[in-house]
């Protein structure tokens, strides 16, 4: 009973995500109509899952409405709970953020991309976000190409991008601290595995399940055996291991849990939550013990204890948008480094005040006509500010889009910021706004004559990234402005092709109605969109008929 009381006395505090381009207050009906917190049969399952975890039910204003899931941001423990359809095994790849634990209910399967996916509550650890990472001279170098790694491991890359990527710090084989890019917000719809990878993983899991091991060890062995032969996988394997001590705690508590009515080991569950809370913004070096078996020279199975040294076990809270929650000093940082970063934080504070002063000046240039010597648009002094860029090449204009800062964005536009500058990924401001579903920024950029068809990474245009990410409002704005529907990226895909392979049906329908060429669709795909295609053909025929009756309409 004392243990129960300890769990109940933990201070669990839900927060809010301030970094997403969506406000999270309402369900977007384009993508889902189900409320997993309040609608049955899911509401009672959600309540039971939270109870198993020892967590309180959230208040309505604490539930963030994601595209396909409901999200709870547990500020007190540095984790995010994702509620909805998730097939964890299908996303078991070290290039994708692997959860600390999950509870799934296979009695309630949800159809995703024509596959039945179990209703789940998945616990994801808070890590540094890619586009909030340190400036280049203040952070370790990024090492490894995430998109290439996922492709090489037969995992789809539909959601890979700065806004969906995070980083985990590790020490590489040369003893240098580096940051490994990780896909954060993965989804079974556009990050699923190939059939070959699914089969390979399944066989490994079936074999390893014969041993008496908990799920944390099962995941570790599966990750190691399924991906060891992939070039460069050691970096992502190391990144995966960083949070393994937390997985061990969770699955030791849930080892014997088979249904929503079973109770986990409360003492070990309490240890899990305690450990999470203890490393929020406080990196620790941890030694993890595991027993491994191998055959000796006589063919006898021998068990050996293996000690794994985990550096910088830490949980971040980047969703709060607070600097101290997004950037944390490493546990092993020398005094010299700590002092240097401390000074940098002080200078950042001073720079913030200086920036505010500049913003004020820009504002006066925009609104005050009585200035005797106004700073002219595109003046060299002002352009130094508006055209500066960070470590990944994002200009202040681009960063204002990521920060959803409309006021600064408009001030920079009026100060003459370049609209078509590209960052290191080849993205323009319009591509970034379209990828992140920021329609208000897309509208302004179109009005200011930004290049609609500029190409970024892999020759993807703003229309293509809007299509693949389901940003339907941005897509409609770009189509109306005259974006080219038939441009192709490096993979030979048009915006419609990307919408179809990403299963963005509403997006695909908008593109077909706008006149996008659908002749490349196979018979099954044409059948999926038959109503829209038929409607489009009929509308074209009506338009042609009107033109024949009234030739003036043709001009």
Buried (B, 14 or more C-beta within 10 A) or exposed (E): EEEEEBBEEBEBEBBBBBBBBBEBEEBBEBBBEBBBBEEEEBBEBBEBBBEBBBBEBBEEEBBBBBBBBBBBBBBBBBBBBBBBBBBBBBBBBBBBBBBBBBBBBEEBBBEBEEBEBBBBBBBBBBBBBBBBBBEBEEBBEBBBBBBBBBBBBBBBBBBBBBBBBBBBBBBBEEEEBBBBBBBBBBBBBBBBBEEEBBEBBEEBBEEBEEEEBBBBBBBBBBBBBBBEEBEEBBBBBBBBBBBBBBBBBBBBBBBEBEEBEEEBBBBBBBBBBBBBBEBBBBBBEBEBEBEEEEEEEEEEEEEEEEEEEBBBBBBBBBBBBEEEBBBBBBBEBEEEEEEEBEEBEEEBEEEEEEBEEBBEBBBBBBEEEEEEEBBEBEEEEBBEBBBEBBBBBBBBBBBBBBBBBBEBBBBBBBBBBBBEBBBBBBBBBBBBBBBBBBBBBBBBBBEEEBBBEBBBBBBBBBBBBBBBBBBBBBBBBBBEBEBEBEBBBEEEBBBBBBBBBBBBBBBBBBBBBBEBEBEEBEEEBEEBBEEBBEBBEEEEEEEEEEEEEEEEEEE
